[in-house]
Amino acid sequence: MILEVAILNIKKGLSDEFEKSFEKAQLIISSMQGYISHELKKCVEEMDKYILLVKWETIEAHEIGFRKSKEYQEWKQLLHHFYDPFPIVEHYK
């Protein structure tokens, strides 16, 4: 099992809109092959900051199966315009 970890800094004042878009986006990621589970947690100290934790069967399920899929293009359209700066994504085992 691989844990994907991303710190998401959302543009100031857009957290509510981000959360609504994430509701749609999580349906995409959860349908992908190799996906196990995910959690999105809102930071207590910083209003527009989140952590995204996604469990994958393998790193390839994330890096190739998801990121190279047509579904990822929809994920990007829903979420990527909220980030500032763009998040660094790391994997843990």
C-alpha positions, 0 to 999 in steps of 0.5 A: 500500500502507498500513501499519497500525501498532498498539502493543499493551500487554497487561494484565500477565500475560496475554501467553500468553493473548493470543498464543493468541487472536491465533492465532485472530484472525489467521485472520480478518484474513488472510481480509479483502479488501484484506489483504496481510500482517501481523506481530506482534512481541513487545517485548524490553524490556517483557514485555507489549508488542507491535507489530502491523504490517498491510499493506493495499491501501488505507486503506479496506480496513482502515477500512471493509472490515475494521472495519465487517465482521461478522468484526471483531466476532469479532476484537474479542471475541478481542482487545480485552479484553487491551488496557490502554490501548486501542491507537492505530492509525496508517496509513503509506504 
